[in-house]
Amino acid sequence: MQKYLLTLIILFTAVTLKAQTWEVGGGIGGAGYMGDLNQHNPLQISGLAGNVFLKRNFNGYLSAKLQFTYGKIGAADSTSNNQQQRDRNLSFTNRLMETSLIGEFNFMHYIPDAGKNVFTPFVFAGIGLVAHAPRAEYNGNEIGLRRLRTEGQEKQYSGTVLSVPYGAGVKYNIGGKWTLIADLGYRWANTDYLDDVSGLYADKETLPTRSSVLLSDRTGEKTGVYTGTAGTQRGDLRKRDSYLFLNLSISFTFVTEKCYYEN
């Protein structure tokens, strides 16, 4: 995946050669996910997030941004209002590290400390890579799930996958060249294993380790009766998970050409 990250950086450099301003910033917020353990709440926040970015503004409307975002997601069947999910009794946490190349479009002409508008709504979309490593707590210990192959996979699923960010937000000039930015962005992820849950229960005889057996089927931890029969449904059978970042960021814009003020 390193070559794909290098490609992102090269693309960013190429599309910004004729741009007029640099912008740098960072922020904090929340992270959430939609998948096998959260099927119905697209706004559920389950952990903190933070980001830093470097942006080139082409004019008052268009820009390209190279961004790194860290966020923590998680979910537990024990908190579900669905009895079938509570019986399944799965849980996970996952630390996401995303590097993305994002294009932004402002609905209003916006140049901090130079334009007529002090705010603008905007939309964005792009492409990225996200590194992830789902974990579960068992007997007071956090255990990495990817290496356990809990659904009987022939090999470990990838720990770095393609992501597609998209979303919307608002920018506001809080003074001088400083901008306050609030945005909500969803990410389509090219994996169904952000939560280590995808399809069917595996045959426990084929699982590689004792930990794999214990964490593949957790239905009987409270009752002693395990119902995760091989070949029965474990996940929601959708092919991909998704995740979101809700950010509040601040940035500083370096206006480098006089003509930029005259637009």
URBEL-V630665 format. One record per pair of residues at least 6 apart in sequence whose ideal C-beta (glycine too) atoms are under 8 Angstrom apart, sorted by sequence separation. I is the first residue (numbers start at 1). J is the second residue. D is the distance in whole Angstrom. If there is no record, write none. Layout:
I;J;D / I;J;D
This chain:
32;38;8 / 38;44;6 / 57;63;4 / 58;64;8 / 80;86;6 / 109;115;6 / 136;142;7 / 137;143;8 / 149;155;8 / 173;179;6 / 174;180;5 / 192;198;4 / 207;213;5 / 219;225;7 / 220;226;4 / 228;234;7 / 255;261;7 / 34;41;8 / 56;63;6 / 109;116;7 / 110;117;5 / 135;142;5 / 136;143;6 / 149;156;6 / 172;179;7 / 192;199;8 / 219;226;5 / 220;227;7 / 34;42;6 / 38;46;8 / 55;63;5 / 56;64;5 / 77;85;5 / 78;86;6 / 109;117;6 / 135;143;6 / 171;179;5 / 172;180;5 / 219;227;5 / 55;64;7 / 56;65;8 / 77;86;6 / 108;117;5 / 110;119;8 / 135;144;5 / 136;145;6 / 147;156;6 / 171;180;7 / 172;181;8 / 204;213;5 / 207;216;6 / 217;226;5 / 219;228;5 / 55;65;4 / 77;87;8 / 110;120;4 / 134;144;8 / 135;145;6 / 146;156;5 / 171;181;5 / 217;227;8 / 218;228;8 / 32;43;7 / 33;44;8 / 54;65;7 / 55;66;8 / 77;88;5 / 78;89;7 / 108;119;8 / 109;120;8 / 133;144;6 / 134;145;5 / 146;157;6 / 170;181;7 / 217;228;3 / 32;44;5 / 53;65;5 / 54;66;5 / 77;89;5 / 108;120;4 / 134;146;6 / 169;181;6 / 170;182;5 / 204;216;7 / 216;228;7 / 32;45;5 / 33;46;7 / 53;66;7 / 54;67;8 / 77;90;5 / 78;91;7 / 107;120;6 / 108;121;7 / 133;146;6 / 146;159;6 / 169;182;6 / 170;183;8 / 204;217;7 / 31;45;7 / 32;46;5 / 53;67;4 / 76;90;8 / 77;91;6 / 106;120;5 / 107;121;5 / 169;183;3 / 202;216;6 / 30;45;4 / 31;46;7 / 32;47;8 / 52;67;7 / 53;68;7 / 76;91;4 / 106;121;8 / 107;122;6 / 168;183;7 / 169;184;7 / 201;216;7 / 30;46;8 / 31;47;5 / 51;67;6 / 52;68;6 / 75;91;7 / 76;92;8 / 106;122;5 / 107;123;8 / 167;183;6 / 168;184;7 / 169;185;8 / 201;217;6 / 30;47;7 / 31;48;7 / 51;68;7 / 74;91;7 / 75;92;7 / 105;122;6 / 167;184;5 / 30;48;6 / 31;49;4 / 51;69;4 / 74;92;6 / 104;122;5 / 105;123;5 / 167;185;3 / 29;48;8 / 30;49;6 / 50;69;7 / 51;70;7 / 74;93;4 / 104;123;7 / 105;124;7 / 166;185;7 / 167;186;6 / 28;48;7 / 29;49;5 / 49;69;6 / 50;70;5 / 73;93;7 / 74;94;7 / 104;124;5 / 165;185;5 / 166;186;6 / 28;49;7 / 29;50;7 / 49;70;7 / 50;71;8 / 72;93;6 / 73;94;5 / 103;124;6 / 165;186;7 / 166;187;8 / 28;50;5 / 29;51;8 / 49;71;3 / 72;94;7 / 102;124;5 / 103;125;6 / 165;187;5 / 166;188;8 / 27;50;7 / 28;51;8 / 48;71;7 / 49;72;7 / 72;95;5 / 73;96;6 / 102;125;7 / 103;126;6 / 164;187;7 / 26;50;7 / 27;51;6 / 47;71;6 / 48;72;6 / 71;95;8 / 72;96;7 / 102;126;3 / 163;187;5 / 164;188;4 / 26;51;6 / 47;72;3 / 70;95;7 / 71;96;5 / 101;126;5 / 163;188;7 / 26;52;4 / 46;72;7 / 47;73;5 / 70;96;7 / 100;126;5 / 101;127;6 / 102;128;8 / 133;159;6 / 163;189;5 / 204;230;7 / 25;52;7 / 26;53;7 / 46;73;5 / 47;74;6 / 69;96;8 / 70;97;5 / 71;98;8 / 100;127;7 / 101;128;7 / 132;159;6 / 162;189;8 / 163;190;7 / 201;228;4 / 203;230;4 / 25;53;6 / 46;74;5 / 69;97;8 / 70;98;8 / 100;128;3 / 131;159;6 / 132;160;8 / 161;189;6 / 162;190;4 / 201;229;6 / 202;230;6 / 203;231;8 / 24;53;7 / 46;75;6 / 68;97;7 / 69;98;5 / 99;128;6 / 100;129;8 / 131;160;5 / 132;161;7 / 161;190;5 / 201;230;6 / 24;54;6 / 25;55;7 / 68;98;7 / 98;128;5 / 99;129;5 / 130;160;7 / 161;191;4 / 200;230;8 / 201;231;7 / 23;54;8 / 24;55;7 / 44;75;8 / 67;98;8 / 68;99;5 / 69;100;7 / 98;129;7 / 99;130;8 / 129;160;6 / 130;161;6 / 200;231;6 / 201;232;5 / 22;54;7 / 23;55;4 / 67;99;7 / 98;130;4 / 129;161;7 / 200;232;6 / 201;233;8 / 22;55;7 / 23;56;7 / 66;99;8 / 67;100;5 / 97;130;7 / 98;131;8 / 129;162;6 / 130;163;5 / 158;191;7 / 200;233;6 / 201;234;5 / 22;56;6 / 23;57;6 / 66;100;8 / 67;101;8 / 96;130;5 / 97;131;5 / 128;162;8 / 129;163;7 / 157;191;6 / 199;233;8 / 200;234;6 / 21;56;7 / 22;57;8 / 66;101;6 / 67;102;6 / 96;131;7 / 97;132;8 / 127;162;7 / 128;163;4 / 199;234;6 / 200;235;8 / 21;57;4 / 65;101;7 / 66;102;8 / 96;132;5 / 127;163;8 / 128;164;7 / 157;193;5 / 198;234;8 / 199;235;5 / 19;56;4 / 20;57;7 / 38;75;5 / 64;101;7 / 65;102;5 / 95;132;7 / 127;164;6 / 128;165;6 / 197;234;6 / 198;235;5 / 19;57;6 / 20;58;7 / 37;75;4 / 64;102;7 / 65;103;8 / 94;132;5 / 95;133;6 / 126;164;7 / 127;165;8 / 197;235;4 / 199;237;6 / 19;58;5 / 20;59;7 / 37;76;7 / 64;103;6 / 65;104;6 / 94;133;7 / 125;164;8 / 126;165;5 / 16;56;4 / 18;58;8 / 23;63;7 / 31;71;3 / 33;73;4 / 35;75;8 / 37;77;6 / 63;103;7 / 64;104;8 / 94;134;5 / 125;165;7 / 126;166;8 / 15;56;8 / 30;71;8 / 31;72;6 / 32;73;6 / 62;103;7 / 63;104;5 / 93;134;7 / 94;135;7 / 124;165;7 / 125;166;4 / 31;73;5 / 33;75;7 / 62;104;7 / 92;134;5 / 93;135;5 / 124;166;7 / 125;167;8 / 37;80;8 / 62;105;6 / 63;106;8 / 92;135;7 / 93;136;8 / 123;166;8 / 124;167;6 / 192;235;7 / 12;56;8 / 19;63;8 / 61;105;6 / 62;106;8 / 92;136;5 / 93;137;8 / 123;167;7 / 124;168;7 / 19;64;8 / 61;106;5 / 91;136;6 / 123;168;5 / 124;169;7 / 47;93;8 / 60;106;7 / 90;136;8 / 91;137;7 / 122;168;7 / 150;196;6 / 151;197;8 / 192;238;7 / 195;241;7 / 121;168;7 / 122;169;6 / 146;193;7 / 151;198;6 / 192;239;6 / 194;241;4 / 16;64;6 / 37;85;7 / 61;109;6 / 121;169;7 / 122;170;7 / 151;199;6 / 192;240;6 / 193;241;7 / 15;64;5 / 55;104;8 / 60;109;4 / 61;110;8 / 93;142;8 / 121;170;5 / 122;171;6 / 151;200;7 / 191;240;7 / 192;241;6 / 194;243;6 / 59;109;8 / 60;110;5 / 120;170;7 / 121;171;8 / 146;196;7 / 151;201;7 / 152;202;3 / 190;240;7 / 191;241;6 / 60;111;5 / 119;170;6 / 120;171;5 / 145;196;4 / 151;202;5 / 152;203;7 / 189;240;6 / 12;64;6 / 119;171;6 / 150;202;7 / 188;240;6 / 189;241;5 / 37;90;6 / 92;145;7 / 119;172;4 / 189;242;6 / 12;66;5 / 36;90;8 / 37;91;7 / 57;111;8 / 118;172;7 / 119;173;7 / 152;206;5 / 188;242;5 / 189;243;6 / 37;92;7 / 60;115;6 / 118;173;4 / 152;207;6 / 187;242;6 / 186;242;6 / 187;243;5 / 9;66;7 / 130;187;7 / 150;207;7 / 186;243;8 / 187;244;7 / 8;66;7 / 149;207;7 / 186;244;5 / 187;245;7 / 65;124;8 / 124;183;7 / 128;187;7 / 130;189;6 / 132;191;8 / 134;193;7 / 148;207;8 / 149;208;6 / 185;244;6 / 113;173;7 / 134;194;7 / 136;196;7 / 148;208;7 / 184;244;7 / 185;245;5 / 33;94;8 / 65;126;8 / 110;171;6 / 112;173;5 / 122;183;8 / 124;185;7 / 134;195;6 / 148;209;6 / 184;245;8 / 132;194;6 / 134;196;4 / 150;212;6 / 184;246;5 / 185;247;7 / 100;163;7 / 102;165;6 / 110;173;8 / 113;176;5 / 148;211;6 / 149;212;6 / 183;246;8 / 184;247;8 / 112;176;7 / 113;177;5 / 148;212;4 / 183;247;5 / 31;96;7 / 98;163;6 / 100;165;5 / 106;171;7 / 112;177;5 / 150;215;6 / 151;216;7 / 182;247;7 / 112;178;7 / 150;216;4 / 181;247;7 / 182;248;5 / 183;249;8 / 98;165;8 / 112;179;5 / 148;215;6 / 181;248;7 / 182;249;8 / 143;211;6 / 148;216;8 / 180;248;8 / 181;249;4 / 180;249;8 / 181;250;7 / 145;215;7 / 180;250;6 / 181;251;6 / 179;250;7 / 143;215;7 / 178;250;6 / 179;251;5 / 138;211;8 / 178;251;7 / 179;252;8 / 178;252;6 / 179;253;7 / 177;252;6 / 138;214;7 / 174;250;8 / 177;253;5 / 138;215;6 / 167;244;8 / 177;254;7 / 169;247;8 / 177;255;7 / 136;215;6 / 163;243;8 / 151;234;7 / 12;101;5 / 98;187;7 / 11;101;6 / 21;111;8 / 8;99;6 / 8;100;8 / 8;101;5 / 5;99;6 / 96;194;8 / 94;194;6 / 94;195;7 / 92;195;5 / 92;196;6 / 90;195;8 / 92;197;8 / 90;197;6 / 130;243;8 / 8;127;7 / 8;128;7 / 75;195;7 / 8;129;7 / 73;194;7 / 5;129;6 / 4;129;6 / 1;129;6 / 90;218;6 / 89;218;4 / 88;218;7 / 89;219;6 / 88;219;6 / 87;219;6 / 89;221;6 / 89;222;7 / 87;227;7 / 88;228;8 / 113;253;8 / 112;253;5 / 114;255;6 / 111;253;8 / 113;255;7 / 42;186;8 / 111;255;7 / 88;234;7 / 114;260;7 / 96;243;6 / 114;261;5 / 115;263;8 / 111;260;7 / 111;261;7 / 111;263;7 / 25;179;8 / 27;181;7 / 109;263;7 / 23;179;8 / 25;181;7 / 36;192;8 / 1;158;8 / 35;192;7 / 4;162;8 / 37;195;5 / 1;160;4 / 35;194;6 / 36;195;5 / 35;195;5 / 37;197;7 / 33;194;6 / 36;197;4 / 33;195;7 / 35;197;7 / 36;198;7 / 73;243;6 / 71;243;7 / 71;245;6 / 69;245;6 / 69;247;8 / 51;245;7 / 49;245;5 / 51;247;6 / 53;249;8 / 55;251;7 / 57;253;7 / 39;236;6 / 49;246;7 / 36;234;8 / 49;247;7 / 51;249;7 / 53;251;8 / 36;235;4 / 36;236;5 / 35;236;8 / 43;244;8 / 45;246;6 / 59;260;8 / 36;238;8 / 42;244;7 / 35;238;8 / 60;263;6 / 59;263;6 / 36;241;7 / 35;241;4 / 34;241;7 / 35;242;7 / 33;241;6 / 34;242;5 / 33;242;7 / 34;243;7 / 33;243;4 / 34;244;8 / 32;243;7 / 33;244;7 / 31;243;7 / 32;244;5 / 31;244;7 / 31;245;6 / 32;246;8 / 30;245;8 / 31;246;8 / 29;245;6 / 30;246;5 / 29;246;5 / 29;247;4 / 28;247;7 / 29;248;6 / 27;247;5 / 28;248;6 / 29;249;8 / 27;248;5 / 28;249;8 / 27;249;3 / 26;249;6 / 27;250;6 / 25;249;5 / 26;250;7 / 25;250;6 / 26;251;8 / 25;251;3 / 24;251;6 / 25;252;7 / 23;251;5 / 24;252;6 / 23;252;7 / 23;253;5 / 24;254;8 / 22;253;7 / 23;254;7 / 21;253;6 / 22;254;5 / 21;254;6 / 21;255;5 / 22;256;7 / 20;255;8 / 21;256;6 / 20;256;6 / 21;257;8 / 20;257;5 / 20;259;8 / 21;260;6 / 20;260;5
